Amino acid sequence: MISIRVLFPLIFALQIFVAVGLTGAIAYVSHMREAQDTAAEILDLIGSTMDDQLYKFMSMPIDLTRIYADDLRNQPGLRFGDLLSPKQVRRMVEGVWTQNQMTRWVNLSIATPAGQNLRFDRREYGKKMVKVSDLRRGGDVEWYLFENYGKGGEPLEVQRIAYDPRAEQYYLAAQAKRDVVISPVHFSPLLEGAAPVVTVAEPVYSDDGQLRAVVSSDIYLGGISRYLQNLHLPHSSIAFIYDADGKLIAGSRSVPGGPAPVGGAAQLLSALESRDPVIRATAEYIDRNYGFSNVPEDTSFKYVRSDQRNYVYTVHLFNEFGLNWRLAIVIAESDLIENLIEGIHSAAWLSVGLLVLAILVGLWTGAWMIRPILTLGKVAAALEKDELDANQLDIRKLESDTHRRNEFGELARIFLRMVQEVRTRHDLLEAQLEQLRVNIDQGDTQVQIKQITESEFFADLKSRAKTIRNQRKRAAERPLPAFVEHEP
């Protein structure tokens, strides 16, 4: 049988544990679910914002190409017999927004059917550059500062590549479509290291249907990566763009690795081969669960890598431009809702602390509640064994319990009165027993005396005693003459 001093506090503590623990567990699960829902909403908001910003970034070269092509159409008298003459270049500079709209990641090119190419750029030096090439003079690309072109100075740099703009894919596509086109990713020979770009091109025709020029502008993949890097995502998070074949277009941690020679050709690296472990793990998850070309629009999912839960948001980019790219944003749970998770964990630890405190208070309360009962038991046991003493510890505890202003105090007072009455009755009984014992002893004595006096032996002794007394009496009455005669 389990003692009440163990069972009662145990039941009390168990009730507190179940009540507080269940409440804390429900609150923790609810808060974690809210945190995850909040994380998904935040991730969707970040993804939508980045989608809008990237669209604006991509729209800049598209708008610049269209504006300049329209400007050339509105100047039908502008001839391109010699596109690279300083006077012609100045007129074209004045006719375009190059002075205030040309950012570091935007360029503008004009190519003619004669094989001449004029390019405004500021990527390499940070200053406005004029890059000119003429296939009729070998196709070398010469670089000049805006203010130095046509003044007879030496070019800053010369690329000896025999550049023919008419052989470029964007030129051929614009000429064939007779409208705005956006090329697939290709590696521009006009950029250092043949960096990967997407080219927006629009043809300009004369009234008689002759091609006058093809206006184009490049979208640098490296520029997109730099743009993503400037978004200041959390440390352990990343954003990257990939195409329907899984090729890595841009990333927020580094510029794509550049062209990878494969059989003499250049191509982008696959996201599955990225040196970044987050990009690689996310690409593997996407390829395994969806396939790069079948990822649904505006999809959010979670996966675990190295015990770290990651939230992923994917959205299609620039489908209207024919690029069919996907943006993936990967944010670690610790970064996305770190403060919220820390608050939940702090609340959980606080709940655990309160639970332990409640259990201790419950144990103390249970012990405090059953102590009067245990004291009553001990006093009753001592009373039963007639070992109760006024100075005994238990009786003093019982007297102390009578000061409680509750049912236990009332019970202690009643029990103490009962003990006192029992002790009074016990003392009275002891006195009565003692008197009875005395009476019994006197009765026994009288019985024994009667038995003795009624015996023959006592009668004989009594007779002898009487005879002796009579003899002594007669002897006392007889005169003493002898003593008188001899008196001197």
Secondary structure, DSSP 8 states (H G I E B T S, - for coil): ---HHHHHHHHHHHHHHHHHHHHHHHHHHHHHHHHHHHHHHHHHHHHHHHHHHHHHHHHHHHHHHHHHHHHHHT-TT---TTTTSHHHHHHHHHTSTHHHH--TT--EEEE-TTSEEEEEE-TTTSS-EEEEEEGGGT--EEEEEGGGTTTT---SEEE-S---GGGSHHHHHHHHHTS-EE---EE-TTSTT--EEEEEEEEEE-TTS-EEEEEEEEEEHHHHHHHHHTT---TT-EEEEEETT-BEEEESSS-----EEETTEEE--BGGG-SSHHHHHHHHHHHHHT-GGG--TTEEEEEEETTEEEEEEEEEE-GGGT--EEEEEEEEHHHHSHHHHHHHHHHHHHHHHHHHHHHHHHHHHHHHHHHHHHHHHHHHHHHHTT---TT-HHHHHHHHHTT-SSHHHHHHHHHHHHHHHHHHHHHHHHHHHHHHHHHHHHHHHHHHHHHHHTSHHHHHHHHHHHHHHHHHHHHHHS--HHHHHT--
